[in-house]
């Protein structure tokens, strides 16, 4: 008998985690960074760009792109504007 591995998306996993009140509290602290990283990755993939290609376009290192996408970087506002342009996107900030 073969063991079957169940695959599910991050969003499905997140939905499950959101049932834990302690997780919800901690998630609130990092959600903006996660949403930014997710959006950057989605735009980069949609544009069929590797991290290296995007980095070259921005005249930065692939490691810098990796840090931002893994939420370990702290990009400046001017860098985010350049990033949006390189991804053929528009940067929109909101306070809610």
ABEGO torsion letter per residue (X at the ends): XBBBBBBBBAAAAAAAAAABAAAAAAAAAAAAAAAAAAAAAAAAAAAGBBAAAAAAAAGBBAAAAAAAAAGABBBBAAAAAAAAAAAGBBBBBBBX
